[in-house]
Amino acid sequence: MIGPGTGVRVYVASGVTDMRKGIQGLAAAAEQVLRQNPCSGAVFAFRGRKGDRIKILYWDQQGFCLYYKVLQRGRFPWPSPADGVARLTSAQLAMLWEGIDWRRPAWSSPPDRVA
């Protein structure tokens, strides 16, 4: 994914978002639901009812970028509505985009010896 890079603030809208919304509707949701300025340079992630669709909204200082992905199998891991707004790192955003559960990643074990 061509995106905002490292060190960016990532906000996940817990619960369900209407995937018919376009850039303006998602920017309004970022402002009203997440209580964030959509033009701040932060990344905003939204998931549909089935859980197999995700939209990511990002302001790149020239305009909005909208990334949309539909999984062929499985669902995107998502916080429950009771959790409120979730904050992710850029690494967790990359895992989310790939459909990996960013809440419980499977870390590899450290090497037995070095060099």
Biopython code that builds the backbone (N, CA, C, O; Angstrom):
import numpy as np
from Bio.PDB.StructureBuilder import StructureBuilder

atoms = [
    (1, "MET", "N", (0.844, -1.175, 0.000)),
    (1, "MET", "CA", (0.000, 0.000, 0.000)),
    (1, "MET", "C", (0.890, 1.239, 0.000)),
    (1, "MET", "O", (1.767, 1.365, 0.855)),
    (2, "ILE", "N", (0.686, 2.129, -0.918)),
    (2, "ILE", "CA", (1.358, 3.412, -0.905)),
    (2, "ILE", "C", (0.628, 4.253, 0.117)),
    (2, "ILE", "O", (-0.572, 4.488, -0.019)),
    (3, "GLY", "N", (1.328, 4.707, 1.132)),
    (3, "GLY", "CA", (0.603, 5.366, 2.202)),
    (3, "GLY", "C", (1.410, 6.404, 2.931)),
    (3, "GLY", "O", (2.415, 6.910, 2.432)),
    (4, "PRO", "N", (0.952, 6.709, 4.117)),
    (4, "PRO", "CA", (1.503, 7.805, 4.893)),
    (4, "PRO", "C", (2.872, 7.559, 5.487)),
    (4, "PRO", "O", (3.524, 8.524, 5.886)),
    (5, "GLY", "N", (3.344, 6.343, 5.572)),
    (5, "GLY", "CA", (4.664, 6.075, 6.135)),
    (5, "GLY", "C", (4.621, 5.836, 7.627)),
    (5, "GLY", "O", (3.558, 5.616, 8.208)),
    (6, "THR", "N", (5.792, 5.883, 8.240)),
    (6, "THR", "CA", (5.904, 5.570, 9.665)),
    (6, "THR", "C", (5.658, 6.810, 10.512)),
    (6, "THR", "O", (5.778, 7.943, 10.047)),
    (7, "GLY", "N", (5.314, 6.564, 11.752)),
    (7, "GLY", "CA", (5.148, 7.646, 12.707)),
    (7, "GLY", "C", (3.845, 8.409, 12.590)),
    (7, "GLY", "O", (3.682, 9.436, 13.248)),
    (8, "VAL", "N", (2.925, 7.952, 11.789)),
    (8, "VAL", "CA", (1.654, 8.644, 11.615)),
    (8, "VAL", "C", (0.664, 8.165, 12.674)),
    (8, "VAL", "O", (0.732, 7.019, 13.117)),
    (9, "ARG", "N", (-0.245, 9.033, 13.074)),
    (9, "ARG", "CA", (-1.307, 8.656, 14.015)),
    (9, "ARG", "C", (-2.382, 7.891, 13.253)),
    (9, "ARG", "O", (-2.794, 8.307, 12.169)),
    (10, "VAL", "N", (-2.838, 6.773, 13.818)),
    (10, "VAL", "CA", (-3.847, 5.939, 13.171)),
    (10, "VAL", "C", (-5.015, 5.776, 14.135)),
    (10, "VAL", "O", (-4.834, 5.365, 15.281)),
    (11, "TYR", "N", (-6.213, 6.103, 13.661)),
    (11, "TYR", "CA", (-7.427, 5.973, 14.458)),
    (11, "TYR", "C", (-8.347, 4.962, 13.785)),
    (11, "TYR", "O", (-8.593, 5.039, 12.581)),
    (12, "VAL", "N", (-8.853, 4.016, 14.570)),
    (12, "VAL", "CA", (-9.757, 2.998, 14.061)),
    (12, "VAL", "C", (-11.141, 3.270, 14.645)),
    (12, "VAL", "O", (-11.309, 3.344, 15.862)),
    (13, "ALA", "N", (-12.123, 3.417, 13.766)),
    (13, "ALA", "CA", (-13.503, 3.621, 14.205)),
    (13, "ALA", "C", (-14.075, 2.261, 14.591)),
    (13, "ALA", "O", (-14.392, 1.445, 13.726)),
    (14, "SER", "N", (-14.203, 2.025, 15.886)),
    (14, "SER", "CA", (-14.727, 0.729, 16.324)),
    (14, "SER", "C", (-16.183, 0.607, 15.893)),
    (14, "SER", "O", (-16.868, 1.607, 15.678)),
    (15, "GLY", "N", (-16.632, -0.611, 15.775)),
    (15, "GLY", "CA", (-18.001, -0.824, 15.328)),
    (15, "GLY", "C", (-18.074, -0.872, 13.808)),
    (15, "GLY", "O", (-17.086, -1.178, 13.139)),
    (16, "VAL", "N", (-19.246, -0.569, 13.270)),
    (16, "VAL", "CA", (-19.530, -0.721, 11.853)),
    (16, "VAL", "C", (-19.731, 0.639, 11.197)),
    (16, "VAL", "O", (-20.325, 1.545, 11.781)),
    (17, "THR", "N", (-19.226, 0.763, 9.974)),
    (17, "THR", "CA", (-19.407, 1.976, 9.177)),
    (17, "THR", "C", (-20.096, 1.592, 7.877)),
    (17, "THR", "O", (-19.834, 0.525, 7.321)),
    (18, "ASP", "N", (-20.965, 2.450, 7.401)),
    (18, "ASP", "CA", (-21.642, 2.241, 6.121)),
    (18, "ASP", "C", (-20.609, 2.382, 5.007)),
    (18, "ASP", "O", (-20.078, 3.470, 4.786)),
    (19, "MET", "N", (-20.325, 1.297, 4.311)),
    (19, "MET", "CA", (-19.298, 1.301, 3.268)),
    (19, "MET", "C", (-19.733, 2.015, 1.992)),
    (19, "MET", "O", (-18.948, 2.120, 1.050)),
    (20, "ARG", "N", (-20.965, 2.506, 1.944)),
    (20, "ARG", "CA", (-21.396, 3.314, 0.801)),
    (20, "ARG", "C", (-20.856, 4.738, 0.894)),
    (20, "ARG", "O", (-20.896, 5.488, -0.082)),
    (21, "LYS", "N", (-20.352, 5.106, 2.068)),
    (21, "LYS", "CA", (-19.815, 6.451, 2.248)),
    (21, "LYS", "C", (-18.553, 6.645, 1.432)),
    (21, "LYS", "O", (-17.713, 5.751, 1.325)),
    (22, "GLY", "N", (-18.440, 7.818, 0.867)),
    (22, "GLY", "CA", (-17.244, 8.183, 0.125)),
    (22, "GLY", "C", (-16.327, 9.027, 0.981)),
    (22, "GLY", "O", (-16.397, 8.992, 2.209)),
    (23, "ILE", "N", (-15.477, 9.777, 0.335)),
    (23, "ILE", "CA", (-14.489, 10.591, 1.052)),
    (23, "ILE", "C", (-15.154, 11.605, 1.973)),
    (23, "ILE", "O", (-14.768, 11.731, 3.135)),
    (24, "GLN", "N", (-16.145, 12.328, 1.469)),
    (24, "GLN", "CA", (-16.784, 13.359, 2.288)),
    (24, "GLN", "C", (-17.509, 12.764, 3.493)),
    (24, "GLN", "O", (-17.445, 13.318, 4.591)),
    (25, "GLY", "N", (-18.197, 11.642, 3.296)),
    (25, "GLY", "CA", (-18.901, 10.988, 4.401)),
    (25, "GLY", "C", (-17.951, 10.432, 5.448)),
    (25, "GLY", "O", (-18.227, 10.517, 6.645)),
    (26, "LEU", "N", (-16.839, 9.867, 5.010)),
    (26, "LEU", "CA", (-15.858, 9.338, 5.958)),
    (26, "LEU", "C", (-15.123, 10.461, 6.681)),
    (26, "LEU", "O", (-14.797, 10.332, 7.861)),
    (27, "ALA", "N", (-14.861, 11.560, 5.981)),
    (27, "ALA", "CA", (-14.235, 12.713, 6.638)),
    (27, "ALA", "C", (-15.171, 13.279, 7.704)),
    (27, "ALA", "O", (-14.724, 13.684, 8.777)),
    (28, "ALA", "N", (-16.466, 13.306, 7.408)),
    (28, "ALA", "CA", (-17.444, 13.759, 8.406)),
    (28, "ALA", "C", (-17.479, 12.802, 9.591)),
    (28, "ALA", "O", (-17.592, 13.247, 10.733)),
    (29, "ALA", "N", (-17.383, 11.498, 9.343)),
    (29, "ALA", "CA", (-17.361, 10.514, 10.429)),
    (29, "ALA", "C", (-16.101, 10.679, 11.283)),
    (29, "ALA", "O", (-16.161, 10.548, 12.506)),
    (30, "ALA", "N", (-14.972, 10.962, 10.652)),
    (30, "ALA", "CA", (-13.727, 11.182, 11.406)),
    (30, "ALA", "C", (-13.890, 12.387, 12.329)),
    (30, "ALA", "O", (-13.385, 12.394, 13.452)),
    (31, "GLU", "N", (-14.586, 13.385, 11.852)),
    (31, "GLU", "CA", (-14.776, 14.604, 12.641)),
    (31, "GLU", "C", (-15.815, 14.419, 13.740)),
    (31, "GLU", "O", (-15.596, 14.831, 14.879)),
    (32, "GLN", "N", (-16.941, 13.803, 13.405)),
    (32, "GLN", "CA", (-18.051, 13.698, 14.358)),
    (32, "GLN", "C", (-17.932, 12.507, 15.297)),
    (32, "GLN", "O", (-18.181, 12.638, 16.496)),
    (33, "VAL", "N", (-17.557, 11.354, 14.771)),
    (33, "VAL", "CA", (-17.507, 10.133, 15.582)),
    (33, "VAL", "C", (-16.175, 10.006, 16.305)),
    (33, "VAL", "O", (-16.138, 9.729, 17.504)),
    (34, "LEU", "N", (-15.075, 10.210, 15.574)),
    (34, "LEU", "CA", (-13.750, 10.046, 16.168)),
    (34, "LEU", "C", (-13.233, 11.309, 16.843)),
    (34, "LEU", "O", (-12.238, 11.272, 17.567)),
    (35, "ARG", "N", (-13.913, 12.426, 16.604)),
    (35, "ARG", "CA", (-13.546, 13.721, 17.204)),
    (35, "ARG", "C", (-12.132, 14.154, 16.818)),
    (35, "ARG", "O", (-11.379, 14.664, 17.647)),
    (36, "GLN", "N", (-11.787, 13.943, 15.550)),
    (36, "GLN", "CA", (-10.465, 14.318, 15.049)),
    (36, "GLN", "C", (-10.625, 15.159, 13.781)),
    (36, "GLN", "O", (-11.621, 15.039, 13.068)),
    (37, "ASN", "N", (-9.646, 15.999, 13.513)),
    (37, "ASN", "CA", (-9.641, 16.790, 12.292)),
    (37, "ASN", "C", (-9.213, 15.883, 11.137)),
    (37, "ASN", "O", (-8.093, 15.373, 11.150)),
    (38, "PRO", "N", (-10.074, 15.670, 10.142)),
    (38, "PRO", "CA", (-9.706, 14.765, 9.056)),
    (38, "PRO", "C", (-8.543, 15.269, 8.199)),
    (38, "PRO", "O", (-7.927, 14.489, 7.472)),
    (39, "CYS", "N", (-8.241, 16.558, 8.280)),
    (39, "CYS", "CA", (-7.138, 17.144, 7.504)),
    (39, "CYS", "C", (-5.857, 17.273, 8.326)),
    (39, "CYS", "O", (-4.961, 18.033, 7.959)),
    (40, "SER", "N", (-5.765, 16.538, 9.429)),
    (40, "SER", "CA", (-4.609, 16.657, 10.329)),
    (40, "SER", "C", (-3.413, 15.828, 9.892)),
    (40, "SER", "O", (-2.331, 15.967, 10.461)),
    (41, "GLY", "N", (-3.583, 14.970, 8.894)),
    (41, "GLY", "CA", (-2.501, 14.086, 8.482)),
    (41, "GLY", "C", (-2.569, 12.725, 9.138)),
    (41, "GLY", "O", (-1.726, 11.867, 8.878)),
    (42, "ALA", "N", (-3.572, 12.515, 9.994)),
    (42, "ALA", "CA", (-3.767, 11.212, 10.619)),
    (42, "ALA", "C", (-4.467, 10.273, 9.635)),
    (42, "ALA", "O", (-5.044, 10.709, 8.639)),
    (43, "VAL", "N", (-4.402, 8.992, 9.935)),
    (43, "VAL", "CA", (-5.050, 7.968, 9.128)),
    (43, "VAL", "C", (-6.281, 7.485, 9.882)),
    (43, "VAL", "O", (-6.236, 7.277, 11.095)),
    (44, "PHE", "N", (-7.385, 7.308, 9.152)),
    (44, "PHE", "CA", (-8.643, 6.870, 9.755)),
    (44, "PHE", "C", (-9.096, 5.587, 9.067)),
    (44, "PHE", "O", (-9.197, 5.536, 7.841)),
    (45, "ALA", "N", (-9.368, 4.550, 9.858)),
    (45, "ALA", "CA", (-9.769, 3.250, 9.316)),
    (45, "ALA", "C", (-11.214, 2.959, 9.696)),
    (45, "ALA", "O", (-11.633, 3.187, 10.831)),
    (46, "PHE", "N", (-11.970, 2.447, 8.720)),
    (46, "PHE", "CA", (-13.379, 2.128, 8.892)),
    (46, "PHE", "C", (-13.637, 0.734, 8.320)),
    (46, "PHE", "O", (-13.053, 0.362, 7.303)),
    (47, "ARG", "N", (-14.522, -0.046, 8.981)),
    (47, "ARG", "CA", (-14.836, -1.398, 8.525)),
    (47, "ARG", "C", (-16.329, -1.542, 8.306)),
    (47, "ARG", "O", (-17.129, -0.930, 9.014)),
    (48, "GLY", "N", (-16.708, -2.354, 7.322)),
    (48, "GLY", "CA", (-18.110, -2.600, 7.009)),
    (48, "GLY", "C", (-18.748, -3.643, 7.910)),
    (48, "GLY", "O", (-18.084, -4.249, 8.753)),
    (49, "ARG", "N", (-20.044, -3.843, 7.720)),
    (49, "ARG", "CA", (-20.823, -4.749, 8.565)),
    (49, "ARG", "C", (-20.353, -6.203, 8.483)),
    (49, "ARG", "O", (-20.248, -6.870, 9.513)),
    (50, "LYS", "N", (-20.074, -6.701, 7.293)),
    (50, "LYS", "CA", (-19.635, -8.094, 7.141)),
    (50, "LYS", "C", (-18.232, -8.323, 7.689)),
    (50, "LYS", "O", (-17.878, -9.450, 8.036)),
    (51, "GLY", "N", (-17.439, -7.276, 7.770)),
    (51, "GLY", "CA", (-16.077, -7.404, 8.283)),
    (51, "GLY", "C", (-15.049, -7.722, 7.227)),
    (51, "GLY", "O", (-13.861, -7.831, 7.530)),
    (52, "ASP", "N", (-15.488, -7.875, 5.982)),
    (52, "ASP", "CA", (-14.545, -8.228, 4.924)),
    (52, "ASP", "C", (-14.089, -7.016, 4.109)),
    (52, "ASP", "O", (-13.313, -7.161, 3.165)),
    (53, "ARG", "N", (-14.567, -5.827, 4.468)),
    (53, "ARG", "CA", (-14.224, -4.606, 3.736)),
    (53, "ARG", "C", (-13.668, -3.560, 4.689)),
    (53, "ARG", "O", (-14.121, -3.413, 5.824)),
    (54, "ILE", "N", (-12.682, -2.849, 4.196)),
    (54, "ILE", "CA", (-12.073, -1.791, 4.998)),
    (54, "ILE", "C", (-11.805, -0.588, 4.098)),
    (54, "ILE", "O", (-11.420, -0.733, 2.938)),
    (55, "LYS", "N", (-12.016, 0.595, 4.657)),
    (55, "LYS", "CA", (-11.666, 1.833, 3.971)),
    (55, "LYS", "C", (-10.733, 2.618, 4.881)),
    (55, "LYS", "O", (-10.969, 2.737, 6.084)),
    (56, "ILE", "N", (-9.679, 3.146, 4.294)),
    (56, "ILE", "CA", (-8.713, 3.953, 5.039)),
    (56, "ILE", "C", (-8.648, 5.324, 4.388)),
    (56, "ILE", "O", (-8.430, 5.445, 3.182)),
    (57, "LEU", "N", (-8.839, 6.350, 5.199)),
    (57, "LEU", "CA", (-8.847, 7.731, 4.728)),
    (57, "LEU", "C", (-7.608, 8.448, 5.244)),
    (57, "LEU", "O", (-7.248, 8.324, 6.414)),
    (58, "TYR", "N", (-6.965, 9.193, 4.365)),
    (58, "TYR", "CA", (-5.719, 9.887, 4.717)),
    (58, "TYR", "C", (-5.622, 11.191, 3.933)),
    (58, "TYR", "O", (-5.864, 11.215, 2.726)),
    (59, "TRP", "N", (-5.272, 12.268, 4.617)),
    (59, "TRP", "CA", (-5.045, 13.577, 4.000)),
    (59, "TRP", "C", (-3.552, 13.725, 3.766)),
    (59, "TRP", "O", (-2.781, 13.669, 4.724)),
    (60, "ASP", "N", (-3.115, 13.913, 2.514)),
    (60, "ASP", "CA", (-1.683, 13.975, 2.206)),
    (60, "ASP", "C", (-1.185, 15.394, 1.923)),
    (60, "ASP", "O", (-0.175, 15.566, 1.240)),
    (61, "GLN", "N", (-1.863, 16.389, 2.427)),
    (61, "GLN", "CA", (-1.530, 17.812, 2.290)),
    (61, "GLN", "C", (-1.932, 18.387, 0.926)),
    (61, "GLN", "O", (-1.840, 19.599, 0.725)),
    (62, "GLN", "N", (-2.371, 17.548, -0.008)),
    (62, "GLN", "CA", (-2.869, 18.024, -1.293)),
    (62, "GLN", "C", (-4.318, 17.640, -1.499)),
    (62, "GLN", "O", (-5.034, 18.289, -2.262)),
    (63, "GLY", "N", (-4.750, 16.604, -0.831)),
    (63, "GLY", "CA", (-6.112, 16.098, -0.959)),
    (63, "GLY", "C", (-6.252, 14.802, -0.192)),
    (63, "GLY", "O", (-5.294, 14.308, 0.402)),
    (64, "PHE", "N", (-7.455, 14.258, -0.210)),
    (64, "PHE", "CA", (-7.709, 13.004, 0.497)),
    (64, "PHE", "C", (-7.333, 11.807, -0.372)),
    (64, "PHE", "O", (-7.536, 11.810, -1.586)),
    (65, "CYS", "N", (-6.785, 10.797, 0.273)),
    (65, "CYS", "CA", (-6.529, 9.502, -0.347)),
    (65, "CYS", "C", (-7.485, 8.520, 0.318)),
    (65, "CYS", "O", (-7.631, 8.517, 1.540)),
    (66, "LEU", "N", (-8.123, 7.700, -0.478)),
    (66, "LEU", "CA", (-9.040, 6.702, 0.045)),
    (66, "LEU", "C", (-8.583, 5.332, -0.436)),
    (66, "LEU", "O", (-8.545, 5.063, -1.637)),
    (67, "TYR", "N", (-8.238, 4.475, 0.511)),
    (67, "TYR", "CA", (-7.817, 3.111, 0.209)),
    (67, "TYR", "C", (-8.974, 2.193, 0.570)),
    (67, "TYR", "O", (-9.602, 2.354, 1.617)),
    (68, "TYR", "N", (-9.249, 1.237, -0.295)),
    (68, "TYR", "CA", (-10.376, 0.331, -0.104)),
    (68, "TYR", "C", (-9.918, -1.090, -0.391)),
    (68, "TYR", "O", (-9.308, -1.357, -1.427)),
    (69, "LYS", "N", (-10.215, -2.001, 0.533)),
    (69, "LYS", "CA", (-9.795, -3.380, 0.332)),
    (69, "LYS", "C", (-10.933, -4.312, 0.733)),
    (69, "LYS", "O", (-11.613, -4.093, 1.735)),
    (70, "VAL", "N", (-11.126, -5.356, -0.071)),
    (70, "VAL", "CA", (-12.118, -6.394, 0.197)),
    (70, "VAL", "C", (-11.372, -7.724, 0.278)),
    (70, "VAL", "O", (-10.683, -8.114, -0.664)),
    (71, "LEU", "N", (-11.512, -8.413, 1.401)),
    (71, "LEU", "CA", (-10.885, -9.721, 1.552)),
    (71, "LEU", "C", (-11.715, -10.782, 0.830)),
    (71, "LEU", "O", (-12.944, -10.753, 0.889)),
    (72, "GLN", "N", (-11.058, -11.706, 0.158)),
    (72, "GLN", "CA", (-11.758, -12.809, -0.501)),
    (72, "GLN", "C", (-12.243, -13.831, 0.522)),
    (72, "GLN", "O", (-13.306, -14.430, 0.357)),
    (73, "ARG", "N", (-11.452, -14.027, 1.581)),
    (73, "ARG", "CA", (-11.822, -14.937, 2.662)),
    (73, "ARG", "C", (-11.454, -14.271, 3.977)),
    (73, "ARG", "O", (-10.487, -13.514, 4.057)),
    (74, "GLY", "N", (-12.230, -14.560, 4.994)),
    (74, "GLY", "CA", (-11.925, -14.055, 6.330)),
    (74, "GLY", "C", (-12.486, -12.670, 6.579)),
    (74, "GLY", "O", (-13.229, -12.112, 5.772)),
    (75, "ARG", "N", (-12.102, -12.137, 7.731)),
    (75, "ARG", "CA", (-12.575, -10.825, 8.175)),
    (75, "ARG", "C", (-11.415, -10.035, 8.744)),
    (75, "ARG", "O", (-10.445, -10.605, 9.245)),
    (76, "PHE", "N", (-11.520, -8.735, 8.665)),
    (76, "PHE", "CA", (-10.518, -7.876, 9.284)),
    (76, "PHE", "C", (-10.723, -7.889, 10.801)),
    (76, "PHE", "O", (-11.857, -7.771, 11.265)),
    (77, "PRO", "N", (-9.647, -8.031, 11.580)),
    (77, "PRO", "CA", (-9.783, -7.953, 13.042)),
    (77, "PRO", "C", (-10.175, -6.533, 13.428)),
    (77, "PRO", "O", (-9.635, -5.569, 12.885)),
    (78, "TRP", "N", (-11.113, -6.400, 14.366)),
    (78, "TRP", "CA", (-11.642, -5.077, 14.674)),
    (78, "TRP", "C", (-12.019, -4.972, 16.133)),
    (78, "TRP", "O", (-12.481, -5.952, 16.718)),
    (79, "PRO", "N", (-11.834, -3.799, 16.745)),
    (79, "PRO", "CA", (-12.261, -3.621, 18.140)),
    (79, "PRO", "C", (-13.787, -3.569, 18.227)),
    (79, "PRO", "O", (-14.457, -3.193, 17.266)),
    (80, "SER", "N", (-14.325, -3.944, 19.371)),
    (80, "SER", "CA", (-15.776, -3.897, 19.567)),
    (80, "SER", "C", (-16.213, -2.445, 19.777)),
    (80, "SER", "O", (-15.398, -1.604, 20.154)),
    (81, "PRO", "N", (-17.487, -2.148, 19.536)),
    (81, "PRO", "CA", (-17.967, -0.774, 19.742)),
    (81, "PRO", "C", (-17.763, -0.284, 21.174)),
    (81, "PRO", "O", (-17.622, 0.918, 21.402)),
    (82, "ALA", "N", (-17.747, -1.199, 22.136)),
    (82, "ALA", "CA", (-17.548, -0.810, 23.535)),
    (82, "ALA", "C", (-16.141, -0.273, 23.779)),
    (82, "ALA", "O", (-15.917, 0.468, 24.737)),
    (83, "ASP", "N", (-15.189, -0.643, 22.917)),
    (83, "ASP", "CA", (-13.805, -0.193, 23.081)),
    (83, "ASP", "C", (-13.619, 1.270, 22.715)),
    (83, "ASP", "O", (-12.615, 1.876, 23.090)),
    (84, "GLY", "N", (-14.565, 1.848, 21.991)),
    (84, "GLY", "CA", (-14.421, 3.235, 21.556)),
    (84, "GLY", "C", (-13.429, 3.338, 20.414)),
    (84, "GLY", "O", (-13.330, 2.431, 19.588)),
    (85, "VAL", "N", (-12.706, 4.421, 20.368)),
    (85, "VAL", "CA", (-11.729, 4.649, 19.306)),
    (85, "VAL", "C", (-10.433, 3.935, 19.667)),
    (85, "VAL", "O", (-9.933, 4.072, 20.783)),
    (86, "ALA", "N", (-9.898, 3.184, 18.735)),
    (86, "ALA", "CA", (-8.620, 2.505, 18.954)),
    (86, "ALA", "C", (-7.526, 3.290, 18.252)),
    (86, "ALA", "O", (-7.743, 3.849, 17.177)),
    (87, "ARG", "N", (-6.369, 3.328, 18.852)),
    (87, "ARG", "CA", (-5.203, 4.004, 18.292)),
    (87, "ARG", "C", (-4.174, 2.953, 17.932)),
    (87, "ARG", "O", (-3.833, 2.122, 18.774)),
    (88, "LEU", "N", (-3.668, 2.964, 16.707)),
    (88, "LEU", "CA", (-2.708, 1.980, 16.239)),
    (88, "LEU", "C", (-1.406, 2.648, 15.843)),
    (88, "LEU", "O", (-1.361, 3.852, 15.590)),
    (89, "THR", "N", (-0.352, 1.857, 15.793)),
    (89, "THR", "CA", (0.920, 2.323, 15.246)),
    (89, "THR", "C", (0.887, 2.076, 13.739)),
    (89, "THR", "O", (-0.004, 1.390, 13.239)),
    (90, "SER", "N", (1.849, 2.628, 13.024)),
    (90, "SER", "CA", (1.899, 2.396, 11.578)),
    (90, "SER", "C", (2.183, 0.925, 11.269)),
    (90, "SER", "O", (1.730, 0.416, 10.244)),
    (91, "ALA", "N", (2.925, 0.235, 12.141)),
    (91, "ALA", "CA", (3.175, -1.199, 11.957)),
    (91, "ALA", "C", (1.888, -1.990, 12.135)),
    (91, "ALA", "O", (1.625, -2.922, 11.375)),
    (92, "GLN", "N", (1.086, -1.630, 13.124)),
    (92, "GLN", "CA", (-0.194, -2.298, 13.326)),
    (92, "GLN", "C", (-1.144, -2.022, 12.164)),
    (92, "GLN", "O", (-1.925, -2.895, 11.787)),
    (93, "LEU", "N", (-1.086, -0.820, 11.594)),
    (93, "LEU", "CA", (-1.894, -0.498, 10.417)),
    (93, "LEU", "C", (-1.507, -1.395, 9.245)),
    (93, "LEU", "O", (-2.378, -1.870, 8.515)),
    (94, "ALA", "N", (-0.219, -1.629, 9.063)),
    (94, "ALA", "CA", (0.241, -2.511, 7.990)),
    (94, "ALA", "C", (-0.273, -3.931, 8.204)),
    (94, "ALA", "O", (-0.668, -4.597, 7.248)),
    (95, "MET", "N", (-0.270, -4.402, 9.460)),
    (95, "MET", "CA", (-0.802, -5.730, 9.752)),
    (95, "MET", "C", (-2.302, -5.770, 9.484)),
    (95, "MET", "O", (-2.805, -6.727, 8.896)),
    (96, "LEU", "N", (-3.013, -4.740, 9.910)),
    (96, "LEU", "CA", (-4.448, -4.664, 9.678)),
    (96, "LEU", "C", (-4.755, -4.726, 8.187)),
    (96, "LEU", "O", (-5.650, -5.462, 7.771)),
    (97, "TRP", "N", (-4.026, -3.965, 7.383)),
    (97, "TRP", "CA", (-4.242, -3.920, 5.937)),
    (97, "TRP", "C", (-4.061, -5.308, 5.308)),
    (97, "TRP", "O", (-4.733, -5.643, 4.333)),
    (98, "GLU", "N", (-3.155, -6.107, 5.867)),
    (98, "GLU", "CA", (-2.905, -7.460, 5.354)),
    (98, "GLU", "C", (-3.851, -8.502, 5.937)),
    (98, "GLU", "O", (-3.776, -9.677, 5.576)),
    (99, "GLY", "N", (-4.742, -8.083, 6.840)),
    (99, "GLY", "CA", (-5.686, -9.012, 7.445)),
    (99, "GLY", "C", (-5.126, -9.764, 8.631)),
    (99, "GLY", "O", (-5.732, -10.731, 9.093)),
    (100, "ILE", "N", (-3.978, -9.339, 9.133)),
    (100, "ILE", "CA", (-3.345, -9.973, 10.295)),
    (100, "ILE", "C", (-3.934, -9.358, 11.560)),
    (100, "ILE", "O", (-4.157, -8.149, 11.616)),
    (101, "ASP", "N", (-4.184, -10.175, 12.563)),
    (101, "ASP", "CA", (-4.731, -9.663, 13.817)),
    (101, "ASP", "C", (-3.665, -8.859, 14.544)),
    (101, "ASP", "O", (-2.759, -9.428, 15.152)),
    (102, "TRP", "N", (-3.770, -7.566, 14.482)),
    (102, "TRP", "CA", (-2.787, -6.655, 15.073)),
    (102, "TRP", "C", (-2.834, -6.674, 16.597)),
    (102, "TRP", "O", (-1.916, -6.174, 17.248)),
    (103, "ARG", "N", (-3.894, -7.246, 17.177)),
    (103, "ARG", "CA", (-3.996, -7.311, 18.639)),
    (103, "ARG", "C", (-3.173, -8.452, 19.204)),
    (103, "ARG", "O", (-2.705, -8.373, 20.340)),
    (104, "ARG", "N", (-2.985, -9.533, 18.415)),
    (104, "ARG", "CA", (-2.223, -10.698, 18.860)),
    (104, "ARG", "C", (-1.326, -11.193, 17.732)),
    (104, "ARG", "O", (-1.545, -12.285, 17.209)),
    (105, "PRO", "N", (-0.328, -10.418, 17.352)),
    (105, "PRO", "CA", (0.540, -10.891, 16.266)),
    (105, "PRO", "C", (1.381, -12.080, 16.732)),
    (105, "PRO", "O", (1.732, -12.185, 17.907)),
    (106, "ALA", "N", (1.692, -12.956, 15.812)),
    (106, "ALA", "CA", (2.525, -14.115, 16.122)),
    (106, "ALA", "C", (3.980, -13.723, 15.876)),
    (106, "ALA", "O", (4.455, -13.760, 14.741)),
    (107, "TRP", "N", (4.672, -13.354, 16.927)),
    (107, "TRP", "CA", (6.065, -12.949, 16.814)),
    (107, "TRP", "C", (6.941, -14.179, 16.689)),
    (107, "TRP", "O", (6.695, -15.202, 17.329)),
    (108, "SER", "N", (7.942, -14.072, 15.877)),
    (108, "SER", "CA", (8.880, -15.192, 15.779)),
    (108, "SER", "C", (9.804, -15.166, 16.984)),
    (108, "SER", "O", (9.981, -14.128, 17.621)),
    (109, "SER", "N", (10.383, -16.299, 17.286)),
    (109, "SER", "CA", (11.287, -16.350, 18.437)),
    (109, "SER", "C", (12.623, -15.691, 18.058)),
    (109, "SER", "O", (12.994, -15.660, 16.884)),
    (110, "PRO", "N", (13.328, -15.175, 19.048)),
    (110, "PRO", "CA", (14.625, -14.544, 18.756)),
    (110, "PRO", "C", (15.630, -15.597, 18.313)),
    (110, "PRO", "O", (15.447, -16.779, 18.606)),
    (111, "PRO", "N", (16.675, -15.202, 17.622)),
    (111, "PRO", "CA", (17.672, -16.180, 17.188)),
    (111, "PRO", "C", (18.396, -16.786, 18.383)),
    (111, "PRO", "O", (18.578, -16.150, 19.422)),
    (112, "ASP", "N", (18.805, -18.050, 18.196)),
    (112, "ASP", "CA", (19.521, -18.739, 19.276)),
    (112, "ASP", "C", (20.858, -18.105, 19.560)),
    (112, "ASP", "O", (21.265, -17.967, 20.713)),
    (113, "ARG", "N", (21.542, -17.719, 18.494)),
    (113, "ARG", "CA", (22.840, -17.048, 18.676)),
    (113, "ARG", "C", (23.035, -16.057, 17.529)),
    (113, "ARG", "O", (22.441, -16.179, 16.457)),
    (114, "VAL", "N", (23.858, -15.112, 17.789)),
    (114, "VAL", "CA", (24.119, -14.081, 16.794)),
    (114, "VAL", "C", (25.546, -14.240, 16.304)),
    (114, "VAL", "O", (26.469, -14.397, 17.104)),
    (115, "ALA", "N", (25.731, -14.201, 14.991)),
    (115, "ALA", "CA", (27.039, -14.281, 14.319)),
    (115, "ALA", "C", (27.679, -15.564, 14.467)),
    (115, "ALA", "O", (28.780, -15.767, 13.954)),
]
sb = StructureBuilder()
sb.init_structure("model")
sb.init_model(0)
sb.init_chain("A")
sb.init_seg("    ")
for serial, (resi, resn, name, xyz) in enumerate(atoms, 1):
    if name == "N":
        sb.init_residue(resn, " ", resi, " ")
    sb.init_atom(name, np.array(xyz, "f"), 0.0, 1.0, " ", f" {name:<3s}", serial, name[0])
structure = sb.get_structure()
